[in-house]
Amino acid sequence: MKRLFDIFAGLLLLCLFSPILLGVAIVVRVKLGSPILFKQKRVGYHEQIFTLFKFRTMTNEKDETGNYLPDSIRLTKVGLMIRRLSLDELPQLLNVVKGDMSLVGPRPLLVRYLPYYSLEERKRHSVRPGITGYAQVEGRNQLDWNSRLGLDVKYVENMSFGLDLRIIFKTISKTLKRDGIANVPDQQMLDFDVERRMKA
């Protein structure tokens, strides 16, 4: 039932948001250039790796050694606006329709984080990752890693259609209020792997 709902809702939302998707794509192309989409490998269902889609919000500026500059430098005013409105997440509806993701579930995280999860925390990969999730409506980027992953596991252990609907409605409310959003992630908290290595 969850997968059927994802397919139906994903296709419906893609149709409803198509003018917004087109508009954002044009803005990104004009202001940031090509490519329009940001693509990144993430960990999904049963720890399978997939390509996540988002609208690009940052430039591709690098330092003299070829490494990308910090997010806070590469994030443009247009990109910041797109993030504040959560419009950068809309292309993930394609991931939902493809079956890589669900509308609701633990957020898909970076591949390099895989070795640092505890056995309990790895339960988050026993369901499809989501565009939104329990952690996102209970604190979003203001939560520390232990709290965030703990809520992911709690979702997996209590997953139901009713819970998904509550999370969706709460996500809409928080997005409209722009509540708990970190515009520049590298100013908010350490990467998960860095934090775990420091505590090891």
C-alpha positions in Angstrom: 0.0 0.0 0.0 2.8 2.4 0.8 4.5 1.8 -2.6 1.2 2.3 -4.4 0.6 5.5 -2.6 4.1 6.7 -3.4 3.6 6.1 -7.1 0.2 7.7 -7.3 1.1 10.7 -5.1 4.5 11.1 -6.8 3.0 11.2 -10.3 0.3 13.6 -9.1 2.7 16.0 -7.5 5.0 15.9 -10.5 2.0 17.0 -12.7 0.8 19.6 -10.2 4.3 21.1 -9.6 5.4 20.9 -13.3 5.1 24.7 -13.7 7.2 25.3 -10.6 9.8 22.7 -11.7 10.1 24.3 -15.0 10.4 27.8 -13.5 13.1 26.7 -11.0 15.0 24.9 -13.8 15.0 28.1 -15.9 16.2 30.2 -12.9 19.0 27.7 -12.1 20.1 27.5 -15.7 20.2 31.3 -16.0 21.8 32.1 -12.7 24.0 29.1 -12.0 24.5 27.6 -15.5 24.7 23.9 -16.3 24.0 21.4 -15.0 20.5 22.2 -13.6 20.3 19.2 -11.4 22.6 18.2 -8.5 23.2 14.4 -8.6 24.8 12.5 -5.7 25.1 8.9 -4.7 23.1 8.1 -1.5 22.4 5.0 0.5 18.9 3.6 0.0 16.7 0.6 0.7 18.7 -2.4 2.0 21.9 -0.2 1.7 21.6 -0.2 -2.1 23.3 2.9 -3.7 21.2 5.2 -5.9 21.5 8.6 -7.5 19.6 11.3 -5.7 18.3 14.4 -7.7 18.0 17.9 -6.4 18.1 21.4 -8.0 21.6 22.8 -7.9 21.9 25.7 -5.4 25.7 26.2 -5.3 28.4 27.2 -7.8 31.2 24.8 -8.7 34.0 27.0 -7.4 37.2 25.1 -6.3 40.4 26.1 -4.5 43.9 25.9 -6.0 44.2 22.2 -5.1 40.9 21.3 -7.0 38.7 20.9 -3.9 35.3 22.5 -3.7 35.2 25.7 -1.6 33.0 25.6 1.6 29.2 25.5 1.0 28.9 28.9 2.7 31.0 30.4 -0.1 29.4 28.6 -3.0 25.8 29.1 -2.0 24.3 31.9 -4.0 21.4 34.3 -3.2 19.2 32.5 -5.7 20.3 29.1 -4.2 19.5 30.3 -0.7 16.0 31.3 -1.8 15.4 28.0 -3.4 16.6 26.2 -0.3 14.5 28.4 2.0 11.4 27.4 0.0 12.5 23.8 -0.1 12.2 23.9 -3.9 15.5 22.1 -4.3 13.9 18.9 -3.1 11.2 18.7 -5.7 13.3 16.6 -8.3 13.3 13.9 -5.7 9.8 13.1 -6.8 11.5 11.4 -9.7 13.3 9.2 -7.2 10.0 8.4 -5.6 8.4 7.3 -8.9 11.5 5.3 -9.8 11.3 3.4 -6.5 14.6 4.7 -5.1 12.7 6.7 -2.4 9.4 7.1 -0.6 7.6 10.3 0.2 8.2 9.5 3.9 11.1 7.7 5.4 14.6 8.4 6.9 16.5 10.9 4.8 19.0 9.2 2.5 22.6 10.0 3.7 26.0 9.9 2.1 27.7 6.7 1.1 30.8 7.5 3.1 28.7 7.4 6.3 28.0 3.6 6.0 30.9 2.3 8.2 29.9 4.6 11.1 26.4 3.4 11.9 25.7 1.3 14.9 23.8 -2.0 14.4 20.7 -0.3 15.7 21.1 2.7 13.5 21.4 0.5 10.4 17.7 -0.3 10.8 17.0 3.0 9.0 18.0 1.2 5.8 15.3 -1.5 6.2 12.8 0.9 4.5 13.0 3.2 1.5 14.5 6.6 2.4 12.1 9.6 2.2 11.8 13.1 0.9 10.7 13.9 4.5 10.7 11.9 7.6 10.2 11.7 11.4 13.4 13.5 12.2 12.6 16.3 9.7 9.3 17.2 11.5 10.8 16.8 15.0 13.7 19.2 14.7 15.1 18.9 11.2 18.6 20.2 11.0 18.6 21.5 14.6 18.9 17.9 15.9 22.3 16.3 16.6 23.2 13.1 14.8 22.3 10.8 17.7 18.8 12.3 18.0 18.3 12.3 14.3 19.2 8.7 13.7 17.3 7.7 16.8 14.1 9.2 15.4 14.8 7.4 12.1 14.9 4.0 13.9 11.7 5.0 15.9 10.0 5.6 12.6 11.0 2.2 11.2 9.7 0.5 14.3 6.4 2.3 14.3 5.8 2.8 10.6 2.2 3.1 9.5 0.1 4.8 6.9 -1.4 7.1 9.6 2.1 8.1 10.8 3.1 8.9 7.2 0.1 11.2 6.7 0.9 13.0 10.0 4.5 13.5 8.9 3.4 14.8 5.5 1.0 17.4 7.0 3.5 18.4 9.6 6.1 18.8 6.8 3.8 21.1 4.9 3.3 23.2 8.0 7.0 23.5 8.8 8.0 24.2 5.2 5.5 27.1 5.0 6.8 28.4 8.3 10.5 27.7 7.3 10.9 26.1 10.7 14.1 24.3 11.5 15.8 24.8 8.2 19.6 25.1 8.1 20.4 27.1 4.9 24.1 26.3 5.0 24.7 22.8 6.3 28.5 23.3 7.0 27.6 26.1 9.4 25.2 23.9 11.4 26.9 20.7 12.4 29.8 18.4 11.7 29.5 15.7 9.0 28.4 12.4 10.6 31.6 10.5 9.7 33.8 13.4 11.1 31.8 13.5 14.4 32.0 9.7 14.9 35.8 9.6 14.2 36.3 12.4 16.7 34.4 10.4 19.4 36.1 7.1 18.6 
